[in-house]
């Protein structure tokens, strides 16, 4: 099929059917949609082939498709999308894409991409052209559950950069990332909340005001792109509800794999600044330079997801068919049991090695840690205040044993009545039927004092013992990766939700 599409005969056929002559042929309008589809197929073959033609030839073909008004909207959307990817690669090669992220966030590229061609000005022009093509893609096709729309939004988020500036929330990187994840789940819930039932032959709503509010929350990220003002208004409402409902100890982290190979990470958390409702931080993790060889390749997918999928397959093969009867028959010998566990431990070791390698290569930079942990990243530096606090704790622990000895001697010198009064002060009630001996009372007082010393003091506001919560929102590829096993998440209680409304809706309904 690919050879047929690239053949000279096919090229002559496309030329004969082309609608761009000054005097269009009579049959051109009939075959224009088919001609555009064949051209699009040819572009895909050329982009995936190592011996592909120059990008200028591919761009010319794509330009013809976008100008063919008789072509289907989806065909023209794909043409705009591919043109946007070509412009993204030009911007990356010129260094403009890295400047957009690294200069503002202090982030680090995994590998410095050489400026093989083009100037910074050409890179900036390529980014503007890519944004225009990707916006056209979003206007031509349907909801975010469509794979093309997801990829277009993530690429547009890559071009938006970390700062909102004069952008609307809809066109910000954070807004685009959240819109691209979990659309199918959102639409299922929204339809369930808004569907009316037929009662006595007429449609009647069975939902209360709370359900209508939740339906609005779930639909806020899927408003049509043609209604940009309404989409922006509904997304602002979603963020406002998030700022009101989100606990101070909770962070919402969204991670998406861009089709051009970058990983986009964004976080939402309540702000300590009264002028801001939410703190929004976004970072971009750039892939290795090898990702530039084809606009259809993803180095991150090859280095992360493929090894993970292989480990998952090996795990499924190992446990497939295991039940109480087969285990008894297949593992009668100790050697067979030992071999099975050795294989299992080897798979666990491989998974642990993969998690550590991925975290070290992709999630260890300061900008990414700041998005994940905010101000709680205590691995970046140790302040003098921390050292003083640790010194006081060490000093107190050194003298703790002496204090314990002194307190025990004090207890031994008490009378029985004094011991009973001390137990009452410590809120300990003696429930034994027999009258306790003095030795028993002494032991009870010592134990009660020790328990009282280790009990955390209650104070106003948020207690230091409150558990920090991280809500992960992962795209359709990265959701398979065990982020919970990374050291960056080790001090947090980690949960997953399909999309941002799933994190906000339960909090709103509980108010």
SULZI-V728508 format. One record per residue. N is the residue number from 1. OMEGA is omega as a letter, one per 30 degrees, with the letter a starting at -180 (none if undefined). NEAR is the number of other C-alpha atoms within 8 Angstrom. Layout:
# SULZI-V728508
<<N:OMEGA:NEAR> <N:OMEGA:NEAR>>
This chain:
# SULZI-V728508
<<1:a:4> <2:l:7> <3:l:6> <4:a:7> <5:a:11> <6:a:9> <7:l:8> <8:a:6> <9:l:6> <10:l:10> <11:l:10> <12:l:8> <13:l:8> <14:l:10> <15:a:7> <16:a:6> <17:a:11> <18:a:10> <19:a:10> <20:l:5> <21:l:6> <22:l:4> <23:a:4> <24:l:8> <25:a:6> <26:a:5> <27:a:7> <28:a:11> <29:l:9> <30:a:6> <31:a:9> <32:l:14> <33:l:11> <34:l:8> <35:a:11> <36:l:12> <37:l:10> <38:l:9> <39:l:12> <40:l:13> <41:l:9> <42:l:11> <43:a:11> <44:l:8> <45:a:9> <46:a:11> <47:a:11> <48:a:9> <49:l:7> <50:l:5> <51:a:5> <52:l:8> <53:a:7> <54:a:6> <55:l:7> <56:l:6> <57:l:8> <58:a:11> <59:l:9> <60:l:8> <61:l:10> <62:l:15> <63:l:9> <64:a:8> <65:a:14> <66:a:11> <67:l:6> <68:a:11> <69:l:6> <70:l:7> <71:l:13> <72:l:8> <73:a:8> <74:l:8> <75:l:12> <76:l:14> <77:l:14> <78:l:11> <79:l:13> <80:a:14> <81:l:12> <82:l:9> <83:l:12> <84:l:14> <85:l:12> <86:l:11> <87:l:12> <88:l:12> <89:l:10> <90:l:11> <91:l:15> <92:a:12> <93:l:14> <94:l:15> <95:a:13> <96:a:12> <97:l:13> <98:l:10> <99:a:9> <100:a:10> <101:a:14> <102:a:11> <103:a:9> <104:a:10> <105:a:9> <106:a:9> <107:a:14> <108:l:9> <109:l:10> <110:l:10> <111:l:8> <112:a:7> <113:a:9> <114:l:6> <115:a:8> <116:a:6> <117:l:6> <118:l:10> <119:l:7> <120:a:9> <121:l:6> <122:l:10> <123:l:17> <124:l:10> <125:l:8> <126:l:12> <127:l:13> <128:l:8> <129:l:10> <130:l:14> <131:a:11> <132:a:9> <133:a:12> <134:l:15> <135:l:9> <136:l:10> <137:a:15> <138:a:13> <139:a:9> <140:a:10> <141:a:10> <142:a:9> <143:a:9> <144:l:12> <145:l:10> <146:a:8> <147:l:7> <148:l:7> <149:l:15> <150:a:12> <151:l:11> <152:l:12> <153:a:14> <154:l:15> <155:l:13> <156:l:13> <157:l:14> <158:a:11> <159:a:10> <160:a:11> <161:a:11> <162:a:12> <163:l:7> <164:a:11> <165:l:4> <166:a:4> <167:l:8> <168:l:8> <169:l:11> <170:a:11> <171:l:10> <172:a:14> <173:a:15> <174:l:13> <175:a:11> <176:l:14> <177:a:16> <178:l:11> <179:a:12> <180:a:15> <181:l:14> <182:a:12> <183:a:14> <184:l:8> <185:l:9> <186:a:12> <187:l:10> <188:a:8> <189:a:10> <190:l:13> <191:l:9> <192:a:7> <193:a:11> <194:a:10> <195:l:7> <196:l:8> <197:l:8> <198:a:8> <199:a:7> <200:l:4> <201:l:5> <202:a:6> <203:l:8> <204:l:8> <205:l:7> <206:a:6> <207:l:9> <208:a:6> <209:l:6> <210:l:8> <211:l:10> <212:l:11> <213:l:8> <214:l:11> <215:l:13> <216:l:10> <217:a:12> <218:a:13> <219:a:11> <220:a:11> <221:a:11> <222:l:10> <223:a:9> <224:a:9> <225:l:8> <226:l:5> <227:a:8> <228:a:9> <229:l:6> <230:l:8> <231:a:15> <232:l:11> <233:a:8> <234:l:12> <235:l:13> <236:l:9> <237:l:9> <238:l:11> <239:l:9> <240:l:9> <241:l:10> <242:a:9> <243:l:11> <244:a:6> <245:a:9> <246:l:11> <247:a:6> <248:a:6> <249:a:8> <250:l:11> <251:l:11> <252:a:12> <253:l:14> <254:a:12> <255:a:14> <256:l:13> <257:a:12> <258:a:12> <259:l:11> <260:l:11> <261:a:14> <262:l:12> <263:l:13> <264:a:14> <265:l:14> <266:a:14> <267:l:15> <268:l:11> <269:l:13> <270:a:11> <271:l:9> <272:l:5> <273:a:6> <274:a:6> <275:a:4> <276:l:8> <277:a:10> <278:l:10> <279:a:10> <280:l:9> <281:a:10> <282:l:12> <283:l:14> <284:l:12> <285:a:14> <286:l:10> <287:l:14> <288:a:10> <289:a:8> <290:a:7> <291:a:13> <292:a:8> <293:l:6> <294:a:8> <295:a:11> <296:a:8> <297:l:11> <298:a:10> <299:a:11> <300:l:11> <301:a:9> <302:a:9> <303:a:8> <304:a:10> <305:l:12> <306:l:9> <307:l:10> <308:l:11> <309:l:8> <310:l:8> <311:l:11> <312:l:8> <313:l:8> <314:l:9> <315:l:10> <316:l:8> <317:a:7> <318:a:6> <319:a:7> <320:l:6> <321:a:5> <322:l:7> <323:a:6> <324:a:6> <325:a:6> <326:l:9> <327:a:9> <328:a:8> <329:a:7> <330:a:7> <331:l:9> <332:a:8> <333:l:6> <334:a:7> <335:l:6> <336:l:10> <337:a:10> <338:l:8> <339:l:8> <340:a:8> <341:l:8> <342:l:8> <343:l:8> <344:l:9> <345:l:8> <346:l:8> <347:l:11> <348:l:8> <349:l:8> <350:l:9> <351:l:10> <352:l:8> <353:l:8> <354:l:11> <355:a:12> <356:l:9> <357:l:8> <358:l:10> <359:a:11> <360:a:8> <361:a:8> <362:a:9> <363:a:10> <364:a:9> <365:a:9> <366:a:10> <367:l:11> <368:l:14> <369:l:13> <370:l:10> <371:a:14> <372:a:10> <373:a:9> <374:l:8> <375:a:6> <376:l:5> <377:a:9> <378:l:7> <379:a:5> <380:l:6> <381:l:5> <382:a:8> <383:l:6> <384:l:6> <385:l:6> <386:l:8> <387:l:9> <388:l:8> <389:l:8> <390:l:8> <391:l:8> <392:l:8> <393:l:8> <394:l:8> <395:a:8> <396:a:8> <397:l:8> <398:a:7> <399:a:8> <400:a:8> <401:l:8> <402:l:7> <403:l:8> <404:l:8> <405:a:8> <406:a:8> <407:l:8> <408:l:9> <409:l:8> <410:a:8> <411:a:11> <412:a:7> <413:a:6> <414:l:8> <415:a:6> <416:l:8> <417:l:6> <418:l:8> <419:l:13> <420:l:9> <421:l:8> <422:l:9> <423:l:13> <424:l:9> <425:l:7> <426:l:9> <427:l:6> <428:a:8> <429:l:6> <430:a:4> <431:a:4> <432:l:6> <433:l:4> <434:l:4> <435:a:5> <436:l:7> <437:l:6> <438:l:7> <439:l:6> <440:l:8> <441:l:12> <442:l:11> <443:l:8> <444:l:9> <445:a:12> <446:l:10> <447:a:8> <448:l:11> <449:l:9> <450:l:8> <451:l:8> <452:a:8> <453:a:6> <454:a:6> <455:a:6> <456:l:4> <457:l:4> <458:l:5> <459:l:6> <460:l:5> <461:a:4> <462:a:6> <463:l:8> <464:a:4> <465:l:4> <466:a:7> <467:l:7> <468:a:9> <469:l:11> <470:l:12> <471:a:13> <472:l:12> <473:a:14> <474:a:13> <475:a:12> <476:l:8> <477:a:8> <478:a:11> <479:l:8> <480:a:6> <481:a:7> <482:l:8> <483:a:7> <484:a:7> <485:a:8> <486:a:11> <487:a:6> <488:l:8> <489:a:11> <490:a:9> <491:a:6> <492:l:9> <493:a:10> <494:l:10> <495:l:8> <496:l:8> <497:a:10> <498:a:10> <499:a:13> <500:l:10> <501:l:10> <502:l:10> <503:a:10> <504:a:12> <505:l:10> <506:l:8> <507:l:10> <508:a:9> <509:a:7> <510:a:5> <511:none:4>>
